[in-house]
Amino acid sequence: MSFVERMIPPRPAPAAKVQSISAARIAGILMLIVWALLAAGLVYMMISNWDTDKFVRYGPRYLSGLWVTASLVSLSIVFGAALSLPIAFARMSGNRVANGLAYAYVYIFRGTPLLAQLYLIYYGLGSFRPQLEAVGLWWFFREAWYCGLLSMTLNTAAYQAEILRGAIQSVPKGQHEGAQSLGLPPMVTFRKIILPQALIVALRPYGNEIILMIKGSAVVAVVTVLDLMGQTRYAFSRTFDYQAYLWAAIFYLSIVEVLRHVWASIEARLTRHLKR
């Protein structure tokens, strides 16, 4: 017998804990069964009520609306990201005027519904047609598509500014101090050290914001923009078939699911050095 065996005799492994079936677990399983049955019934109704003529007639309209939705969301996210940079810097500024203006902007656009903002831009600014024509901007505000793009850009810029501000402030102060000790200029410090770390922190909130904008873009249909929801409303007004909205929901769900997996792969790629 070895010295270790004499000092510490072998012991049997601890018994595995038996997980008891609680009421919460049973309720969860029952809810999953109910949702599975509802999904199966929904699929059955879609297959049994399939109408090829409607698919051929309105299918291209759905694809056209999908393109409008994708273009609106993509452009608004890009323009909103560009606009969020100065707003975030102003929020972190020591200048009271700049900080106050940026705070007011973020407070208003985060505290009011996107639909109300769209109405104010499309109908509110549209009532100033003579003044807009005088400055040569009526061509922009008379088009519902441009008004939808502007309202979505202003809305998402407020959210992205707060995401970026929180991410930048989450970077430890030691990073700034280390860069100063090396004699790096502030701009180089921000671009090479602070911003990359902040963007990693902001990755998931940015993904959530894009998903929210995809779903929120449906409001532009109320101002005659024929996006995915607008084309759905058109199809329903001609057929009075509830499946028109069901297919729209499937499209939105598919877009969100694809984006979720793409964003998760991007996040895993960029944060692979943080995994152990």
Protein Blocks (a to p, Z undefined) as FASTA:
>chain_A
ZZklmmmccddddddddddddfklmmmmmmmmmmmmmmmmmmmmmmmmpcfklmmmmmmm
mmmmmmmmmmmmmmmmmmmmmmmmmmmmmmmpmbfklmmmmmmmmmmmmmpcfklmmmmm
mmmmmmmmmmmmmnopmmmmmpmklmmmmmmmmmmmmmmmmmmmmmmmmpcfklmmmmmm
nopafklmmmmmmmmmmmmmmmmmmmmmmmmmmmmmmmmmmnopacfklmmmmmmmmnop
aklmmmmmmmmmmmmmmmmmmmmmmmmmmmmmmpZZ
